[in-house]
Amino acid sequence: MASEEASGSPRRSRREPEGRAPRQDKYSVLLPTYNERENLPLIVWLLVKSFSESGINYEIIIIDDGSPDGTRDVAEQLEKIYGSDKILLRPREKKLGLGTAYIHGMKHATGNYIIIMDADLSHHPKFIPEFIRKQKEGNFDIVSGTRYKGNGGVYGWDLKRKIISRGANFLTQILLRPGASDLTGSFRLYRKEVLQKLIEKCVSKGYVFQMEMIVRARQLNYTIGEVPISFVDRVYGESKLGGNEIVSFLKGLLTLFATT
């Protein structure tokens, strides 16, 4: 099973060769955006604050997919404010999917670790130092934020949304046995080479993509650590989860069950 916490499988050592000084780790945050004009300045400020206070080497890569609300203009201003060495705007002309956004962002990433998260303030950057500590403690290939373990939780959702989320996670646990407690979450830390390999293997789109990433990680024997997080519903803008996404999720789940 992929999760080393659950399976106790031996850790793989990735030490620097003898005589070579270990390089400082760098963390590249990939922020795919679509109509996040109000949220983007605050999430970037929180990220910069968290990294600066923790002394972590970082860069933030914004991948805007042709947002009509002016998100790209805001990103350009943030690049000027914080510097193009810390904020990199790498836009695309239209919405092309989450997986391709990560591929696009990784082409410009100079870090050896990749952090993926939502730009709508659902994921608080204060958890990132915990992700990093967890990764170092267990030498994990992936660290995933979980809403369903320890003191993790969800805030701001109505009962219907909570039931849908819990139900989706329950179904995935029964059918796929992934070795992780939160498959549909999108707040994670990856070794860069691991994320590249997983994206090559994944065929899903939309919300199923995050789920398939963990399932493929299990198949490839990558190790997964988990950190409990608080997920807070977006303050500005509209949720992108609708009926079509739920139907697509169910189709994707059955496809993964049949093919993995």
Secondary structure as UniProt FT lines:
FT   HELIX           4..7
FT   TURN            18..19
FT   STRAND          26..33
FT   TURN            37..39
FT   HELIX           40..54
FT   STRAND          57..65
FT   TURN            68..69
FT   HELIX           71..82
FT   TURN            84..86
FT   STRAND          87..89
FT   HELIX           98..108
FT   STRAND          113..116
FT   HELIX           125..127
FT   HELIX           128..138
FT   STRAND          142..146
FT   TURN            150..151
FT   STRAND          153..155
FT   HELIX           159..176
FT   STRAND          188..191
FT   HELIX           192..201
FT   TURN            206..207
FT   HELIX           208..219
FT   TURN            220..221
FT   STRAND          224..228
FT   STRAND          230..232
FT   HELIX           243..259
//
